[in-house]
Amino acid sequence: MNIRRLQLDVDKAVARPDILELAEAIDGVAGVEATNITVAEIDMETVGMEVTVEGEHIDAAELVRAIERVGAAVHSVDEVVAGSRIVERVPRTR
């Protein structure tokens, strides 16, 4: 499957890894062409981040391992875009 975008909910300790170390680890994953890391919340011990990764044929398992190797934790995969092109999310109205 050609995974083109993943959006992850990632937590890390306040002290380590720093956000640049995390970005470097993600950048080294096969298929990753771009990464966006946004701090969503901070408490006394942890930093919650939204991580969006785009590319071609992203190795999702390798991505999770790279994040965990630097000391962060993937809490959930919140979006997957796969196929021959990227489909943007269209908000649903009721």
C-alpha positions in Angstrom: 0.0 0.0 0.0 1.3 3.4 -0.9 1.0 5.4 2.3 1.3 9.1 1.5 0.3 10.9 4.7 0.0 9.9 8.4 -1.2 12.1 11.2 -0.1 10.8 14.6 -0.8 11.8 18.2 2.7 11.7 19.9 3.7 12.3 23.5 7.2 12.9 24.9 8.8 13.9 28.2 9.3 17.6 28.7 13.1 17.2 28.8 13.9 14.7 26.0 13.8 14.2 23.2 13.7 17.7 22.0 11.5 18.5 19.0 14.5 18.7 16.6 15.7 15.2 17.6 12.2 13.9 16.9 12.1 15.6 13.5 15.5 14.2 12.6 14.4 10.6 13.6 11.3 10.9 11.5 13.2 12.4 8.5 15.3 9.3 8.4 12.4 7.0 7.8 12.0 5.4 4.3 9.5 7.3 2.2 9.3 10.4 4.4 9.5 13.6 2.3 8.1 16.2 4.8 7.2 16.4 8.5 5.2 18.9 10.5 5.4 18.7 14.3 3.0 20.9 16.3 3.0 21.1 20.1 -0.7 20.7 21.1 -0.4 20.7 24.9 2.1 20.8 27.7 1.7 19.7 31.2 4.2 19.2 34.1 5.8 16.0 32.7 4.7 15.6 29.0 4.4 17.4 25.7 1.6 16.3 23.4 2.2 16.8 19.7 0.4 16.4 16.4 2.8 14.9 13.9 2.0 14.9 10.2 4.2 13.1 7.8 3.9 13.1 4.0 5.8 11.2 1.3 5.6 8.1 -1.0 5.4 4.6 0.3 6.0 5.6 4.0 7.0 2.7 6.1 4.5 3.1 9.0 6.1 0.5 11.2 9.5 2.0 10.8 8.1 5.4 11.5 6.7 4.3 14.9 9.9 2.5 15.7 11.9 5.7 14.9 9.7 7.8 17.2 10.0 5.3 20.0 13.8 4.9 19.6 14.3 8.6 20.5 12.0 8.3 23.6 8.6 9.5 22.4 5.4 7.4 22.3 2.8 7.1 19.5 -0.7 7.3 21.2 -2.8 7.0 18.0 -2.8 7.2 14.2 -5.4 9.8 13.5 -5.3 10.0 9.7 -4.0 7.8 6.9 -4.0 8.8 3.3 -3.0 6.1 0.8 -3.2 5.5 -2.9 -2.0 7.2 -6.0 -2.9 10.7 -4.8 -3.7 12.6 -1.7 -7.3 13.1 -0.9 -7.9 16.1 1.4 -10.4 15.7 4.2 -13.8 17.2 3.6 -15.7 18.1 6.8 -19.0 16.3 7.1 -22.1 18.4 7.7 -25.2 17.2 9.3 
